[in-house]
Amino acid sequence: MATDQHDTATQPISINDGGATMRDLAISSIATSLTNPRKTFDQVKLQDLANSIASMGVNMPIIVRPLPASRLKDTHEAAKGKGRQAALPEYELVAGERRWRASQLAGKSSIPAIIRQLTDAQALEVQIIENLQREDVSELEEAEGYEYLMAANQINADAVAEKIGKSRSYVFGRLKLLALCAEARDALREGKIDQSVALPIARIPSEQLQLKALQYATQKNYYGSSPGAREVSSHVRNNFMLKLKEAPFDRKDAELCAKAGACTDCSKRTGAAPELFTDVDSADVCTDPPCFHNKEELHAARVRQAAEDQGLEVIDGREAKSLMPSAFSGEVSGYLRLDSDKDIPIKGKPLRKIIAKVMEQSGIKPTMIVNPHDPKELIAVLRPEQAQELLQAAGAKKHQDKLQEQTEREEKEAKREQASKDQQAYEVKWRKDLAKDLVNKVAVQGLSWEAMPRTLYETLCKQQITALDADSIRQLCDVLELGKVAPQEALTDWAKNHDYPDVALMQLMVWKDRVHRTWTRDSGNEVLMCIAAECGVDVTAFQTQIKANLRAAKATKKHLEAKEAAQSTQSTDPLKPQESSSTPTPAAQAHKGRGGKKKTQVDEKPKLSAAAAQAAIAEAMQAAEAQSPADAAEPRDADQGDIPGAAAAAQDDVAQAVAVAQPATVTTSEEAESATSTESPAETLAAGGERIPVGSPVTIIRVALDPSLANWGGMTGNIYRDLGAKGYEVAMPHPKRGTKKFVKFSNFQVMQA
């Protein structure tokens, strides 16, 4: 026969029913019970059970009792509604309704049943104990069943716990779920929250607060999950439970709020139901915040009324706010709190405890301050001189002396703070007024950029240098050829000793503003652009030229790579004679072997004449000039990086490309030695060919310039001195003053005009 996994055996029931019999009963002769706590049945699982019963039968008999007389009327009326021939029920189902329903779905006409003689109370007890411990019974149905059993049989939760074999806290926890508001019950039924989350919410007596806690418990985080039971429990403790020991009112006062009574006797105190609050470490915690706050307000009103009746001064509103600007410290400016141990040197002992009797005898009355941050709180305070007088009268010499010392310290500290504020106000004031006066005088006297004194230029240069980071300073020192030792000091001395400090300032401003600001929307480099315009530099043309240089370098590199690949293919042609195995690799250096035999070598870097180098540069310039406007407008390649650095790299690529374009030659070691004894290939390349006479006009070749010389590109000067392999020193016109400036250029960077 079939087994129902949801109808497992539970606690044995000892009921003296005068004997029980078991037999097969017609399903139509059994009527359902009106008191069965199980209200819902999973149709999918019910159909699974019906399929099992259809093939194997019913494994466990149901429990019925003879139909009580009180059920005759409703069962007969139900039978009439089904037709005249419908059989009248003879038994009432006590336990096993799922098996009874599944048997009908399976088409069975009878079912095995145990017939017991049970009273209404006994039948209800069987239903509760047999049905409510099944796996598919919801927590709310279980709680409703326990409540019904307690009401019908006049027993308490302890008796229910004993009957079902569960702990007292388990039963109390289930019963507490009945305190959930309708929305929380629906969330529990629908599976939005489980019992462990619902219980902390159910312990909140206010429906409005329950809804707030439910909102927190069902909200989804970024990952789509809701807070767990521990988080919800902590949230409820921190936001909906208040410690009674911190209450300003008397917890034993039953007259403060007649409706609520004393807190010590309240059922909403955690100590009243410790089984429900095992996670709370105190019995004196209020779970009804609205009631707690209501008592606070009533207590504050009572205290204020008593103070007014006694003729005490009460300070509130704006005046109270000025005395208590901070909500955290709780201090009252110019007063000492009577009930706080933080306003006198002796900690842990409030002032009131020391002077209470003397204060009552002296007639000195405290002042009441309405806390502006918590209007329910009234704070009793005394002025320091009143406290001194009362301490002296109380004979508390030690307290009086310490209070006097504290008062003096506070006065000195207040004076120091005021002096600091006055000094700060003075420092701000004189600078502001001086700047205002100078703004007007500069306009009246007509001071201009050229008229500024050298000391001001030096100060501005120092500020610019200070604003540069270490890497920028090192790079600028390289550009200015100041060396690598102590770069910041070297740059400072350079600016201080510069012949034209205004020029030095502009150079520093340019260098500081050269950064490509990718982290901001506006990366226009306004200072850089303004000085470029002042120097007559066409930035658009400069950008176009840089793009052309980079494209030319890429094209040359690609061409050389293809040529090298072709040469490599030719060297492996089987139709051509192969070199001897003794021939060294191209990277090998010429040397003599142990036996004095001469070995050959292939030059690692081929020689190149000056004429060939000039031709390569001219070809690159023509390629740059041939760039169409559409090409110039193309966005910069992602791998170009900063423009000046990319230009330098492009020039190096062009020079190297021209150098390696010459075919490699094989020489003997004697030839290599004789070559090294005269000019090096680099010197031959730099100084070879016809030299430009001193005094001749020359044009600075833009494409061959280093970034440090970029401003001279396209300009014309005169050869001042021939430096041989190092190039030429050219007298260039100063962009603003018209004076000569002597600049060194390499042989490749100048062309005779």
Secondary structure in CASP SS format (residue, H / E / C, confidence):
PFRMAT SS
TARGET T0000
AUTHOR 0000-0000-0000
METHOD secondary structure of the structure
MODEL  1
M C 1.00
A E 1.00
T C 1.00
D C 1.00
Q C 1.00
H C 1.00
D C 1.00
T C 1.00
A C 1.00
T C 1.00
Q C 1.00
P C 1.00
I C 1.00
S C 1.00
I C 1.00
N C 1.00
D C 1.00
G C 1.00
G C 1.00
A C 1.00
T E 1.00
M E 1.00
R E 1.00
D E 1.00
L E 1.00
A E 1.00
I H 1.00
S H 1.00
S H 1.00
I E 1.00
A E 1.00
T C 1.00
S C 1.00
L C 1.00
T C 1.00
N C 1.00
P C 1.00
R C 1.00
K C 1.00
T C 1.00
F C 1.00
D C 1.00
Q H 1.00
V H 1.00
K H 1.00
L H 1.00
Q H 1.00
D H 1.00
L H 1.00
A H 1.00
N H 1.00
S H 1.00
I H 1.00
A H 1.00
S H 1.00
M H 1.00
G C 1.00
V E 1.00
N C 1.00
M C 1.00
P C 1.00
I E 1.00
I E 1.00
V E 1.00
R E 1.00
P E 1.00
L C 1.00
P C 1.00
A H 1.00
S H 1.00
R H 1.00
L H 1.00
K H 1.00
D H 1.00
T H 1.00
H H 1.00
E H 1.00
A H 1.00
A H 1.00
K H 1.00
G H 1.00
K H 1.00
G C 1.00
R C 1.00
Q C 1.00
A C 1.00
A C 1.00
L C 1.00
P C 1.00
E C 1.00
Y E 1.00
E E 1.00
L E 1.00
V E 1.00
A E 1.00
G C 1.00
E H 1.00
R H 1.00
R H 1.00
W H 1.00
R H 1.00
A H 1.00
S H 1.00
Q H 1.00
L H 1.00
A C 1.00
G C 1.00
K C 1.00
S C 1.00
S E 1.00
I E 1.00
P E 1.00
A E 1.00
I E 1.00
I E 1.00
R C 1.00
Q C 1.00
L C 1.00
T C 1.00
D H 1.00
A H 1.00
Q H 1.00
A H 1.00
L H 1.00
E H 1.00
V H 1.00
Q H 1.00
I H 1.00
I H 1.00
E H 1.00
N H 1.00
L C 1.00
Q C 1.00
R C 1.00
E C 1.00
D C 1.00
V C 1.00
S C 1.00
E H 1.00
L H 1.00
E H 1.00
E H 1.00
A H 1.00
E H 1.00
G H 1.00
Y H 1.00
E H 1.00
Y H 1.00
L H 1.00
M H 1.00
A H 1.00
A H 1.00
N H 1.00
Q C 1.00
I C 1.00
N C 1.00
A H 1.00
D H 1.00
A H 1.00
V H 1.00
A H 1.00
E H 1.00
K H 1.00
I H 1.00
G C 1.00
K C 1.00
S C 1.00
R H 1.00
S H 1.00
Y H 1.00
V H 1.00
F H 1.00
G H 1.00
R H 1.00
L H 1.00
K H 1.00
L H 1.00
L H 1.00
A H 1.00
L C 1.00
C C 1.00
A H 1.00
E H 1.00
A H 1.00
R H 1.00
D H 1.00
A H 1.00
L H 1.00
R H 1.00
E C 1.00
G C 1.00
K C 1.00
I C 1.00
D C 1.00
Q H 1.00
S H 1.00
V H 1.00
A H 1.00
L H 1.00
P H 1.00
I H 1.00
A H 1.00
R C 1.00
I C 1.00
P C 1.00
S C 1.00
E H 1.00
Q H 1.00
L H 1.00
Q H 1.00
L H 1.00
K H 1.00
A H 1.00
L H 1.00
Q H 1.00
Y H 1.00
A H 1.00
T H 1.00
Q C 1.00
K C 1.00
N C 1.00
Y C 1.00
Y C 1.00
G C 1.00
S C 1.00
S C 1.00
P C 1.00
G C 1.00
A H 1.00
R H 1.00
E H 1.00
V H 1.00
S H 1.00
S H 1.00
H H 1.00
V H 1.00
R H 1.00
N H 1.00
N H 1.00
F H 1.00
M C 1.00
L E 1.00
K E 1.00
L H 1.00
K H 1.00
E H 1.00
A C 1.00
P C 1.00
F C 1.00
D C 1.00
R C 1.00
K C 1.00
D C 1.00
A C 1.00
E C 1.00
L C 1.00
C C 1.00
A C 1.00
K C 1.00
A C 1.00
G C 1.00
A C 1.00
C H 1.00
T H 1.00
D H 1.00
C C 1.00
S C 1.00
K C 1.00
R E 1.00
T H 1.00
G H 1.00
A H 1.00
A C 1.00
P H 1.00
E H 1.00
L H 1.00
F C 1.00
T C 1.00
D C 1.00
V C 1.00
D C 1.00
S C 1.00
A C 1.00
D C 1.00
V E 1.00
C E 1.00
T C 1.00
D C 1.00
P H 1.00
P H 1.00
C H 1.00
F H 1.00
H H 1.00
N H 1.00
K H 1.00
E H 1.00
E H 1.00
L H 1.00
H H 1.00
A H 1.00
A H 1.00
R H 1.00
V H 1.00
R H 1.00
Q H 1.00
A H 1.00
A H 1.00
E H 1.00
D H 1.00
Q C 1.00
G C 1.00
L C 1.00
E C 1.00
V E 1.00
I E 1.00
D C 1.00
G H 1.00
R H 1.00
E H 1.00
A H 1.00
K H 1.00
S H 1.00
L H 1.00
M C 1.00
P C 1.00
S C 1.00
A C 1.00
F C 1.00
S C 1.00
G C 1.00
E C 1.00
V C 1.00
S C 1.00
G C 1.00
Y C 1.00
L E 1.00
R E 1.00
L C 1.00
D C 1.00
S C 1.00
D C 1.00
K C 1.00
D C 1.00
I C 1.00
P C 1.00
I C 1.00
K C 1.00
G C 1.00
K C 1.00
P C 1.00
L H 1.00
R H 1.00
K H 1.00
I H 1.00
I H 1.00
A H 1.00
K H 1.00
V H 1.00
M H 1.00
E H 1.00
Q H 1.00
S H 1.00
G C 1.00
I C 1.00
K C 1.00
P C 1.00
T E 1.00
M E 1.00
I E 1.00
V E 1.00
N C 1.00
P C 1.00
H C 1.00
D C 1.00
P C 1.00
K C 1.00
E C 1.00
L E 1.00
I E 1.00
A E 1.00
V E 1.00
L E 1.00
R C 1.00
P H 1.00
E H 1.00
Q H 1.00
A H 1.00
Q H 1.00
E H 1.00
L H 1.00
L H 1.00
Q H 1.00
A H 1.00
A C 1.00
G C 1.00
A C 1.00
K H 1.00
K H 1.00
H H 1.00
Q H 1.00
D H 1.00
K H 1.00
L H 1.00
Q H 1.00
E H 1.00
Q H 1.00
T H 1.00
E H 1.00
R H 1.00
E H 1.00
E H 1.00
K H 1.00
E H 1.00
A H 1.00
K H 1.00
R H 1.00
E H 1.00
Q H 1.00
A H 1.00
S H 1.00
K H 1.00
D H 1.00
Q H 1.00
Q H 1.00
A H 1.00
Y H 1.00
E H 1.00
V H 1.00
K H 1.00
W H 1.00
R H 1.00
K H 1.00
D H 1.00
L H 1.00
A H 1.00
K H 1.00
D H 1.00
L H 1.00
V H 1.00
N H 1.00
K H 1.00
V H 1.00
A H 1.00
V H 1.00
Q H 1.00
G C 1.00
L C 1.00
S C 1.00
W C 1.00
E C 1.00
A C 1.00
M C 1.00
P C 1.00
R H 1.00
T H 1.00
L H 1.00
Y H 1.00
E H 1.00
T H 1.00
L H 1.00
C H 1.00
K H 1.00
Q H 1.00
Q H 1.00
I H 1.00
T H 1.00
A H 1.00
L C 1.00
D C 1.00
A H 1.00
D H 1.00
S H 1.00
I H 1.00
R H 1.00
Q H 1.00
L H 1.00
C H 1.00
D H 1.00
V H 1.00
L H 1.00
E C 1.00
L C 1.00
G C 1.00
K C 1.00
V C 1.00
A C 1.00
P H 1.00
Q H 1.00
E H 1.00
A H 1.00
L H 1.00
T H 1.00
D H 1.00
W H 1.00
A H 1.00
K H 1.00
N C 1.00
H C 1.00
D C 1.00
Y C 1.00
P H 1.00
D H 1.00
V H 1.00
A H 1.00
L H 1.00
M H 1.00
Q H 1.00
L H 1.00
M H 1.00
V H 1.00
W H 1.00
K H 1.00
D C 1.00
R C 1.00
V C 1.00
H C 1.00
R C 1.00
T C 1.00
W C 1.00
T C 1.00
R C 1.00
D C 1.00
S C 1.00
G C 1.00
N C 1.00
E H 1.00
V H 1.00
L H 1.00
M H 1.00
C H 1.00
I H 1.00
A H 1.00
A H 1.00
E H 1.00
C C 1.00
G C 1.00
V C 1.00
D C 1.00
V H 1.00
T H 1.00
A H 1.00
F H 1.00
Q H 1.00
T H 1.00
Q H 1.00
I H 1.00
K H 1.00
A H 1.00
N H 1.00
L H 1.00
R H 1.00
A H 1.00
A H 1.00
K H 1.00
A H 1.00
T H 1.00
K H 1.00
K H 1.00
H H 1.00
L H 1.00
E H 1.00
A H 1.00
K H 1.00
E H 1.00
A H 1.00
A H 1.00
Q H 1.00
S H 1.00
T H 1.00
Q H 1.00
S H 1.00
T C 1.00
D C 1.00
P C 1.00
L C 1.00
K C 1.00
P C 1.00
Q C 1.00
E C 1.00
S C 1.00
S C 1.00
S C 1.00
T C 1.00
P C 1.00
T C 1.00
P C 1.00
A C 1.00
A C 1.00
Q C 1.00
A C 1.00
H C 1.00
K E 1.00
G C 1.00
R C 1.00
G C 1.00
G C 1.00
K C 1.00
K E 1.00
K C 1.00
T C 1.00
Q E 1.00
V E 1.00
D C 1.00
E C 1.00
K C 1.00
P C 1.00
K C 1.00
L C 1.00
S C 1.00
A H 1.00
A H 1.00
A H 1.00
A H 1.00
Q H 1.00
A H 1.00
A H 1.00
I H 1.00
A H 1.00
E H 1.00
A H 1.00
M H 1.00
Q H 1.00
A H 1.00
A H 1.00
E H 1.00
A C 1.00
Q C 1.00
S C 1.00
P H 1.00
A H 1.00
D H 1.00
A H 1.00
A C 1.00
E C 1.00
P C 1.00
R C 1.00
D C 1.00
A C 1.00
D C 1.00
Q C 1.00
G C 1.00
D C 1.00
I H 1.00
P H 1.00
G H 1.00
A H 1.00
A H 1.00
A H 1.00
A H 1.00
A H 1.00
Q H 1.00
D H 1.00
D H 1.00
V H 1.00
A H 1.00
Q H 1.00
A H 1.00
V H 1.00
A H 1.00
V H 1.00
A C 1.00
Q C 1.00
P C 1.00
A C 1.00
T C 1.00
V E 1.00
T E 1.00
T C 1.00
S H 1.00
E H 1.00
E H 1.00
A H 1.00
E H 1.00
S H 1.00
A H 1.00
T H 1.00
S H 1.00
T C 1.00
E C 1.00
S C 1.00
P H 1.00
A H 1.00
E H 1.00
T H 1.00
L H 1.00
A H 1.00
A H 1.00
G C 1.00
G C 1.00
E C 1.00
R C 1.00
I C 1.00
P C 1.00
V C 1.00
G C 1.00
S C 1.00
P E 1.00
V E 1.00
T E 1.00
I E 1.00
I C 1.00
R H 1.00
V H 1.00
A H 1.00
L C 1.00
D C 1.00
P H 1.00
S H 1.00
L H 1.00
A H 1.00
N H 1.00
W H 1.00
G C 1.00
G C 1.00
M C 1.00
T E 1.00
G E 1.00
N E 1.00
I E 1.00
Y E 1.00
R E 1.00
D E 1.00
L C 1.00
G H 1.00
A H 1.00
K H 1.00
G C 1.00
Y E 1.00
E E 1.00
V E 1.00
A E 1.00
M E 1.00
P E 1.00
H C 1.00
P C 1.00
K C 1.00
R C 1.00
G C 1.00
T C 1.00
K E 1.00
K E 1.00
F E 1.00
V E 1.00
K E 1.00
F E 1.00
S C 1.00
N H 1.00
F H 1.00
Q H 1.00
V E 1.00
M E 1.00
Q E 1.00
A C 1.00
END
